[in-house]
Amino acid sequence: MCGIVGYIGHRDAYPIIVKGLQRLEYRGYDSAGIALYDGTDINLSKTKGKVEDLRSKSKSTISLKGSLGIGHTRWATHGVPNDVNSHPHYSNSGDLVIIHNGIIENYGSIKKALTERGYTFTSDTDTEVLVNLIEEVQKTEDVMLGQAVQIALNQVVGAYAIAVFDKKKPDEIVVAKLGSPLAIGIGENEFFIASDASPFIEFTNNAVYLKDEEMAIIRLGKEIKLRKIQNDAVAYPNILELQMNLEEIEKGGYDHFMLKEIYEQPRAILDTYRGRLLADQGLIKMVGIDQHLEKFLNANRIIIVACGTSWHAGLVAEYIFEDLARIPVEVEYASEFRYRNPVITDKDVLIAISQSGETADTLAAIKLAKEKGAFVFGVCNVVGSSIARETDAGAYTHAGPEIGVASTKAFTTQITVLTLLALKLAKEKGEFSESQFHEILTELETIPAKVEKALESNALIEIIADVYKDSPNCLYLGRGYNFPVALEGALKLKEISYIHAEGYPAAEMKHGPIALIDEHMPVIVIATKKGHYEKIVSNIQEIKSRKGKIIAIVTEGDEQVTQLADHVVEIPETSESLSPLVTTIPLQLLSYHIAVMRNCNVDQPRNLAKSVTVE
């Protein structure tokens, strides 16, 4: 959720921190704050609103000097978004200052105990409780800041990524992590701290990603000291070379990150299967599968766990695995799976899907499955993320950084990885002849070009968006492989335009939603030639007879649906199993243009954050 940035070194901290916060604003944008040490005292500025509001306020209210500082952009949990609840937070003495991503679940009991010892609190946050707990440990145990943080964190329950410093020791920042991501960038006698690497990629490409229950004491002129929070064991930093570049995290001339990421999908899909898909040789090479092939081939079933858009990708994968590889699949919301006492055995394979690799519910589902003996395979985008570390094996999507809160290229690249996996298993099981296998591999190789072609409908979709931008409700229908795409299309519209939308299997329309259809109800129907075409035509006729407005996604050259629909968007023909990679493109563009026309914040929709690292 929240975004954390920190710096200690020889540069001015303020511009680094503020620019870093802007890059992390997709993680939370209810409020923002910064604390700088100028050599004498801590200068703190924070405000409700965007990082730009913080920039305006801080320039006129505090000294911007100092080469030590921390900053925060917030997605509110405890306490409403306002200036007081914004981070950073001081301890009662004013010596300690902290930023925090996560939730301290037992903050109430700790706050009560601290209040009885004379502590006072100005905010409603759990974070202010934590910084005062650290201060109390410092005083009562007579220990340095690092030890105080360690002792305090052993008393809390919950999830956190924190950065804290003491103005009495201005050459040091202490950080710690449990359940929320935290990276340390390593430069020449300087260190950067952030929720991900994007705030410091222009300064260094060397980073350490803290593991759960690890803390680090970062001192100028010293090597990073890593320790386990629970037992004080020394941990050794694994310094990774970052793969992203600055260009990838800038808008590149697009009005919004979301639009840029929609248009990046041909390249992202190609990058996802590059080196894995060898169509001319009739091969799929995936190290994470090759090394554990028997686990999949001998599995009783595959369980897919995910949240949001990743869950929709999992639904597409269910069709692919069962249709092509003939392996039974169950798709679960991670948030429900972890609490419903599921039946899991060591004969099951669990596939966990997450763009960020940090989704709290998905991580909890992974832990549960591993405890039951299941083999766990991860599909995520962020190298070095928690899911990448916690799973037994996995595959990266190689989508590149996705900044827009509403996932686009994450969806199509997740489907690409899962399709490769299903095809590989199908081939190993003998479900395809050599010619059939080669045919579908060759077709998958053409998908980037077909997505590129689908993007050419952008101008037409913008015209359609203008017609329906003020609709209060919208219905999305699809069958088979494209039912999950209908769900995803509806989610996109809800997320960024705030229009109520629902996705349904087209045949289910008669079991309730048809009552909603009148001349004011736009219905987006995925009606490609492959997969139950005649059935979907019948559904369209039912809508038409009730005066519903029909926006149809059709295969190039379609005549039958074109005669019935009010608006038609053509896409290139492809096989049914690969069609979600193409049919989703017009739905992404439609949501984008409607949101822009409604003056919504496309990249940072209200109440949402990119990475859900708390329950």
C-alpha positions in Angstrom: 0.0 0.0 0.0 1.9 3.1 1.2 5.1 4.2 -0.5 8.3 4.7 1.5 11.4 6.6 0.4 14.6 7.4 2.3 18.0 8.8 1.7 21.3 9.1 3.6 24.5 10.2 1.8 26.2 13.2 0.3 23.5 14.7 -1.9 20.5 16.9 -0.9 17.9 14.5 0.3 14.8 16.6 -0.5 14.7 16.4 -4.3 15.5 12.6 -4.2 12.8 11.9 -1.8 10.1 14.0 -3.4 10.8 12.7 -6.9 10.8 9.2 -5.4 7.5 9.7 -3.8 6.0 10.8 -7.1 7.2 7.6 -8.6 5.6 5.6 -5.8 2.4 7.6 -5.7 0.6 4.6 -7.4 1.0 2.9 -4.0 -1.0 5.5 -2.1 -2.1 9.1 -2.6 -4.3 10.0 0.3 -1.6 12.1 1.9 2.2 12.6 1.8 5.0 13.8 4.1 8.7 14.3 4.5 11.2 14.6 7.3 14.7 16.1 6.8 17.6 16.4 9.2 19.5 19.7 8.5 22.4 19.0 10.9 20.7 20.5 13.9 17.0 19.5 13.9 14.3 17.5 12.1 12.2 19.6 9.6 8.9 17.9 9.0 6.1 18.7 6.5 3.1 16.6 5.7 -0.3 17.2 4.2 -3.5 15.5 3.0 -3.5 15.1 -0.8 -0.9 14.5 -3.5 2.9 14.6 -3.4 2.6 17.8 -5.5 0.6 19.3 -2.5 3.5 18.3 -0.2 6.0 19.9 -2.6 4.1 23.2 -2.5 3.6 23.2 1.2 7.2 22.1 2.2 8.8 24.8 0.1 7.1 27.5 2.1 7.1 25.9 5.6 10.4 24.1 6.3 14.1 24.2 5.6 14.9 21.8 2.7 18.5 21.4 3.7 20.0 18.1 4.7 21.4 14.9 3.3 19.3 12.6 5.6 15.6 12.2 5.2 12.6 10.0 4.8 9.3 10.5 3.0 6.0 8.7 2.7 2.9 8.6 0.5 -0.1 7.1 2.2 -3.0 4.8 1.6 -5.0 5.2 4.7 -5.7 2.3 7.1 -5.8 3.6 10.7 -7.2 7.1 10.8 -8.8 9.2 8.0 -6.6 10.9 5.4 -5.6 14.3 6.9 -2.5 16.3 7.8 -2.2 14.9 11.3 -2.5 11.2 10.3 0.0 11.6 7.5 3.5 10.2 7.9 6.2 10.7 9.1 5.4 10.6 12.8 7.5 11.8 15.7 8.0 10.1 19.0 7.0 12.1 22.1 10.5 13.4 22.7 10.8 14.6 19.1 14.1 12.6 18.7 12.7 9.7 16.6 10.8 9.9 13.3 9.3 7.0 11.4 7.5 6.1 8.2 5.5 2.9 8.0 3.7 0.7 5.4 1.4 -1.9 6.9 -0.8 -2.5 9.9 0.1 -3.0 13.5 -2.8 -5.2 14.6 -2.2 -5.0 18.4 -1.6 -1.2 18.4 -4.6 -0.7 20.7 -3.2 -2.6 23.6 0.2 -1.1 23.1 -1.2 2.4 23.0 -3.1 1.8 26.2 0.1 0.7 28.0 2.0 3.6 26.7 -0.7 6.1 27.7 -0.5 4.7 31.2 3.2 5.5 31.2 2.5 9.1 30.2 2.8 9.0 26.4 0.4 11.2 24.4 -0.8 10.8 20.9 -1.8 13.4 18.3 -2.9 11.1 15.5 -5.2 8.1 15.1 -2.5 5.9 13.5 -0.9 2.7 14.6 2.4 4.1 13.3 2.6 6.8 16.0 2.1 4.1 18.6 5.0 2.1 17.1 7.5 5.0 17.1 6.7 5.7 20.8 7.1 2.0 21.6 10.6 2.1 20.1 11.3 5.2 22.1 10.1 3.5 25.3 12.3 0.5 24.6 15.3 2.8 24.1 14.7 4.4 27.5 13.9 1.4 29.6 16.4 -1.0 28.0 19.1 1.6 27.5 19.9 0.4 24.0 20.8 1.9 20.7 18.2 2.5 18.0 18.8 -0.7 16.1 18.3 -2.9 19.2 15.3 -0.8 20.3 13.6 -1.4 16.9 14.3 -5.1 17.1 12.9 -5.4 20.6 9.8 -3.3 19.8 9.0 -5.3 16.6 9.1 -8.5 18.6 6.2 -7.1 20.6 4.0 -6.2 17.7 1.6 -8.2 15.6 0.9 -7.3 12.0 2.7 -6.3 8.8 5.2 -3.6 8.3 8.0 -2.0 6.3 9.5 0.8 8.4 12.3 3.3 8.2 13.2 5.2 11.4 16.0 7.5 12.4 17.2 9.3 15.6 18.3 12.9 15.4 20.9 12.1 18.1 22.5 9.7 15.6 22.2 11.3 12.2 24.5 9.0 10.3 22.1 6.1 10.6 18.7 4.8 9.4 17.1 1.6 10.6 14.7 -0.3 8.4 12.8 -3.5 8.9 10.3 -5.6 7.0 7.5 -8.2 7.5 4.9 -8.6 4.8 5.5 -5.3 3.1 8.3 -4.7 0.5 11.4 -2.8 1.2 14.5 -2.3 -1.0 17.8 -0.6 -0.2 19.8 1.0 -3.0 23.5 1.0 -2.6 25.6 3.8 -4.1 29.0 5.3 -3.4 28.9 6.2 0.3 25.1 6.7 0.0 22.1 4.6 0.5 18.5 4.8 -0.8 15.4 3.2 0.8 12.2 2.6 -1.1 9.2 0.3 -1.4 10.5 -0.6 -4.8 13.5 0.3 -6.8 11.9 3.0 -9.0 12.9 6.0 -6.8 16.6 5.3 -7.0 17.1 3.6 -10.4 18.8 6.7 -11.8 21.4 6.7 -9.0 22.3 3.0 -8.7 21.4 -0.3 -10.1 22.5 -2.3 -7.0 19.9 -3.1 -4.5 19.2 -5.4 -1.5 15.6 -6.6 -1.0 14.9 -7.3 2.6 13.4 -10.6 3.4 10.5 -11.0 5.9 11.6 -10.6 9.5 14.8 -8.9 8.5 16.1 -5.5 9.6 19.0 -3.5 8.5 21.1 -0.8 10.1 22.3 1.5 7.4 25.3 3.7 8.4 27.3 6.1 6.3 30.8 4.8 5.7 29.8 1.3 6.7 28.4 -1.9 5.1 24.8 -2.6 5.6 24.2 -4.8 8.7 21.4 -7.2 8.3 19.9 -9.1 11.2 16.9 -11.4 11.9 14.3 -9.6 13.9 13.3 -12.6 16.0 16.6 -14.1 17.0 19.3 -11.5 16.2 21.0 -13.9 13.8 23.3 -12.2 11.3 21.9 -12.2 7.7 24.0 -11.6 4.7 22.8 -9.1 2.0 22.3 -10.5 -1.5 23.0 -7.5 -3.7 21.0 -7.7 -7.0 21.6 -5.9 -10.2 18.4 -4.1 -11.1 17.0 -4.9 -14.6 14.7 -1.8 -15.0 15.8 1.5 -16.5 14.7 5.0 -16.0 12.9 5.2 -19.4 10.6 2.3 -18.3 9.2 4.3 -15.4 8.5 7.5 -17.2 5.4 8.2 -19.3 7.3 8.5 -22.6 5.0 11.1 -24.1 1.7 9.4 -23.2 -0.8 11.3 -21.2 -1.1 8.6 -18.6 0.8 5.5 -17.5 -2.2 3.4 -18.1 -2.3 4.3 -21.8 1.4 3.8 -22.1 1.1 0.4 -20.6 -1.8 -0.6 -22.8 0.3 0.3 -25.8 3.3 -1.6 -24.4 1.4 -4.9 -24.5 2.7 -6.2 -27.9 6.3 -5.8 -26.6 5.5 -7.1 -23.2 3.9 -10.3 -24.5 6.9 -10.8 -26.8 9.3 -10.2 -23.9 7.3 -12.7 -21.8 7.7 -15.6 -24.3 11.1 -14.5 -25.7 13.5 -17.4 -25.1 10.7 -19.6 -23.9 8.7 -20.1 -27.1 10.7 -21.7 -29.8 8.0 -22.3 -32.4 10.3 -23.3 -35.2 11.7 -26.1 -33.1 8.4 -27.0 -31.6 9.6 -26.3 -28.1 8.7 -24.5 -24.9 11.6 -23.9 -22.5 10.7 -22.8 -19.0 13.4 -23.6 -16.3 10.9 -23.4 -13.5 8.8 -26.1 -15.1 11.6 -28.2 -16.6 13.1 -28.7 -13.1 9.8 -29.7 -11.6 7.9 -31.3 -14.4 6.9 -34.4 -12.5 5.2 -32.3 -9.8 2.8 -31.0 -12.4 2.3 -34.2 -14.4 1.6 -36.2 -11.2 -0.7 -33.6 -9.6 -4.2 -34.5 -8.7 -5.2 -30.9 -9.5 -3.9 -27.4 -9.8 -5.2 -24.7 -7.4 -4.8 -21.1 -8.7 -4.9 -18.3 -6.1 -4.9 -14.7 -6.9 -6.7 -11.4 -6.3 -8.3 -8.8 -8.6 -7.1 -8.8 -12.2 -4.7 -11.7 -11.4 -7.7 -13.7 -10.4 -9.3 -13.1 -13.8 -6.0 -14.3 -15.4 -6.3 -17.4 -13.3 -9.9 -18.0 -14.6 -8.6 -17.8 -18.2 -5.9 -20.3 -17.1 -8.5 -22.7 -15.8 -10.0 -22.9 -19.3 -6.6 -23.3 -20.8 -5.3 -26.0 -18.4 -8.5 -28.1 -18.5 -9.1 -27.7 -22.2 -5.6 -28.2 -23.5 -3.7 -30.1 -20.8 -6.7 -32.0 -19.3 -5.7 -31.2 -15.7 -8.4 -30.3 -13.2 -8.1 -26.7 -11.9 -9.7 -24.7 -9.1 -9.4 -20.9 -9.1 -9.7 -19.3 -5.6 -9.7 -15.8 -4.3 -6.6 -15.7 -2.1 -8.5 -13.7 0.5 -11.1 -16.4 0.9 -8.8 -19.4 0.4 -6.6 -18.6 3.4 -9.6 -18.5 5.8 -11.9 -21.3 4.7 -9.9 -24.3 5.8 -9.3 -25.7 2.3 -8.5 -29.3 1.6 -4.9 -29.3 0.3 -2.6 -32.3 0.0 1.0 -33.0 -1.2 -0.5 -34.2 -4.5 -1.7 -30.6 -5.3 0.1 -27.9 -7.2 -0.7 -24.3 -6.2 -0.1 -21.5 -8.7 0.0 -18.1 -7.1 -0.4 -15.1 -9.4 0.5 -11.5 -8.5 1.8 -8.6 -10.5 3.7 -7.1 -7.6 4.7 -10.3 -5.9 3.7 -8.7 -2.6 0.0 -9.3 -2.3 -0.7 -10.1 1.3 -3.5 -12.5 0.9 -1.7 -14.4 -1.9 1.4 -14.7 0.3 -0.7 -16.0 3.1 -2.3 -18.6 0.7 1.2 -19.7 -0.3 2.2 -20.2 3.3 -0.9 -22.3 4.0 -0.3 -24.5 0.9 3.3 -25.1 1.8 2.4 -26.1 5.3 0.0 -28.7 3.8 2.8 -30.1 1.6 1.6 -28.7 -1.8 4.1 -27.7 -4.5 3.9 -23.9 -5.0 4.6 -22.2 -8.3 4.6 -18.4 -8.6 3.8 -16.1 -11.5 4.8 -12.5 -10.8 6.4 -9.5 -12.5 8.7 -8.1 -9.9 12.1 -9.7 -9.6 13.1 -10.4 -6.0 9.6 -9.9 -4.7 8.3 -11.9 -1.7 6.3 -14.3 -3.9 9.3 -15.0 -6.0 11.2 -15.9 -2.8 8.5 -17.8 -1.0 7.5 -20.2 -3.8 9.2 -23.5 -4.7 9.6 -22.4 -8.4 8.0 -19.9 -10.7 8.1 -17.7 -13.8 8.5 -14.0 -14.2 6.2 -12.3 -16.7 8.8 -9.7 -17.8 6.1 -7.1 -18.3 8.4 -4.3 -17.1 7.3 -1.8 -14.4 3.5 -1.3 -14.3 2.7 2.1 -12.7 -0.9 2.5 -13.5 -3.0 1.2 -10.6 -5.4 -0.6 -13.1 -3.5 -3.5 -14.4 -3.3 -4.0 -18.2 -0.1 -5.5 -19.4 0.1 -7.5 -16.2 -3.1 -9.3 -17.3 -2.0 -10.2 -20.8 1.5 -11.3 -19.7 0.2 -13.4 -16.9 -2.1 -15.2 -19.4 0.9 -15.6 -21.7 3.0 -17.3 -19.0 0.1 -19.6 -18.0 -0.6 -20.5 -21.6 3.0 -21.5 -22.1 2.8 -23.6 -19.0 -0.4 -25.3 -20.1 0.9 -26.0 -23.6 4.1 -27.5 -22.2 2.2 -29.8 -19.9 -0.3 -30.7 -22.7 2.6 -31.7 -25.0 4.3 -33.7 -22.2 1.0 -35.6 -21.6 0.5 -36.3 -25.3 -2.6 -34.3 -25.6 -1.4 -32.8 -28.9 0.0 -34.2 -32.1 3.3 -32.6 -33.3 1.4 -30.7 -36.0 -1.3 -29.4 -33.6 1.4 -28.3 -31.1 3.4 -26.6 -33.8 0.3 -24.9 -35.1 -0.7 -23.3 -31.8 2.9 -22.3 -31.0 3.1 -20.5 -34.3 -0.2 -18.8 -33.6 1.0 -17.7 -30.2 4.0 -16.2 -31.9 1.6 -13.9 -33.9 -0.2 -12.5 -30.9 2.0 -9.4 -30.4 1.2 -8.3 -34.0 -2.5 -9.0 -33.5 -2.5 -7.0 -30.3 -0.8 -4.2 -32.3 -3.6 -4.4 -34.8 -6.3 -4.3 -32.1 -4.8 -1.1 -30.8 -5.6 0.5 -34.1 -9.2 0.7 -33.0 -8.3 3.3 -30.4 -9.8 6.3 -32.4 -13.1 4.4 -32.9 -13.3 3.4 -29.3 -12.8 7.0 -28.2 -15.9 7.9 -30.3 -17.9 5.1 -28.6 -16.6 6.2 -25.2 -18.1 9.6 -25.7 -21.5 8.1 -26.3 -21.6 6.1 -23.1 -19.4 8.2 -20.7 -22.4 9.3 -18.6 -24.0 5.8 -18.3 -24.6 4.9 -14.6 -24.3 1.2 -15.3 -22.8 -1.2 -17.8 -23.0 -5.0 -18.5 -20.2 -7.1 -20.0 -20.9 -10.5 -21.5 -18.7 -13.3 -22.8 -18.7 -17.0 -23.2 -16.0 -19.7 -22.6 -12.5 -18.3 -22.6 -13.9 -14.8 -22.9 -16.1 -14.9 -19.8 -13.1 -13.9 -17.6 -12.4 -11.2 -20.1 -15.9 -9.8 -19.5 -15.2 -9.8 -15.8 -11.9 -8.0 -16.4 -13.5 -5.4 -18.7 -16.1 -4.6 -16.0 -13.5 -4.4 -13.3 -11.5 -1.9 -15.4 -14.5 0.3 -15.9 -15.3 0.3 -12.2 -11.8 0.9 -11.1 -11.0 4.0 -13.1 -14.3 5.6 -14.2 -16.4 4.8 -11.1 -19.3 3.5 -13.3 -21.0 0.4 -11.9 -20.3 -2.5 -14.2 -20.8 -6.3 -14.0 -19.4 -9.1 -16.0 -21.4 -12.2 -16.7 -21.3 -15.4 -18.7 -23.6 -14.5 -21.6 -26.0 -17.4 -21.0 -26.5 -16.2 -17.4 -28.1 -13.0 -18.6 -31.4 -14.7 -18.6 -31.0 -15.6 -15.0 -31.3 -12.1 -13.6 -29.4 -9.3 -15.4 -31.8 -9.2 -18.3 -34.2 -7.4 -16.0 -31.8 -4.4 -16.1 -31.7 -4.1 -19.8 -33.5 -1.1 -21.4 -32.6 1.6 -23.8 -30.2 3.2 -21.2 -28.1 0.1 -20.6 -25.0 -0.3 -22.6 -24.0 -4.0 -23.0 -20.5 -4.9 -24.1 -20.5 -8.3 -25.8 -17.4 -10.3 -26.7 -18.6 -12.0 -29.9 -15.7 -13.5 -31.7 -16.1 -16.2 -34.4 -14.3 -18.8 -32.3 -16.2 -20.2 -29.4 -20.0 -20.5 -29.2 -20.6 -17.8 -31.8 -24.2 -18.8 -32.6 -25.1 -18.9 -29.0 -23.7 -15.4 -28.4 -25.6 -14.1 -31.5 -28.8 -15.4 -29.8 -27.9 -13.5 -26.6 -27.4 -10.3 -28.6 -30.8 -10.7 -30.2 -32.3 -11.0 -26.8 -30.6 -7.7 -25.7 -31.7 -6.0 -29.0 -35.3 -7.0 -28.5 -35.3 -5.2 -25.2 -33.7 -2.0 -26.6 -30.3 -2.5 -25.0 -27.4 -0.7 -26.5 -24.9 -3.2 -27.9 -21.1 -2.7 -28.2 -19.7 -5.8 -29.8 -16.1 -7.0 -30.0 -16.1 -9.1 -33.2 -13.7 -10.9 -35.5 -12.6 -9.0 -38.6 -15.1 -9.4 -41.4 -18.0 -10.3 -39.1 -21.4 -9.7 -40.8 -24.0 -11.2 -38.5 -23.3 -9.4 -35.3 -22.4 -6.3 -37.1 -26.0 -6.1 -38.4 -27.3 -6.3 -34.8 -24.9 -4.2 -32.8 -25.1 -0.4 -32.3 -21.3 -0.3 -32.3 -18.7 -2.8 -33.6 -15.0 -3.1 -32.8 -13.1 -5.5 -35.0 -10.1 -7.5 -33.8 -7.9 -10.0 -35.7 -8.9 -13.6 -35.8 -7.0 -16.0 -33.6 -7.6 -19.4 -31.9 -10.2 -19.5 -29.1 -7.6 -20.3 -26.4 -5.5 -17.3 -27.3 -8.4 -14.9 -27.9 -8.4 -13.3 -24.4 -5.0 -11.8 -25.2 -6.6 -9.8 -28.0 -10.3 -9.3 -26.9 -9.2 -7.5 -23.7 -7.5 -4.7 -25.6 -10.6 -2.8 -26.8 -12.1 -3.1 -23.3 -9.0 -1.6 -21.7 -9.1 1.3 -24.2 -12.9 1.8 -23.6 -12.4 2.1 -19.9 -9.5 4.4 -20.3 -11.3 6.9 -22.6 -14.4 6.9 -20.5 -12.4 7.7 -17.4 -10.5 10.5 -19.1 -13.8 12.0 -20.4 -15.2 11.9 -16.9 -12.1 13.7 -15.5 -11.2 10.8 -13.3 -7.6 10.2 -12.2 -6.8 7.4 -14.5 -3.5 6.3 -13.0 -4.5 6.8 -9.4 -8.2 6.0 -9.0 -9.7 6.9 -5.6 -9.4 4.4 -2.7 -7.2 2.0 -4.7 -3.5 1.2 -4.5 -1.3 -0.8 -6.8 0.0 -3.3 -4.4 -2.3 -4.6 -1.7 0.2 -5.5 1.1 -2.3 -5.4 3.9 -5.5 -7.3 4.5 
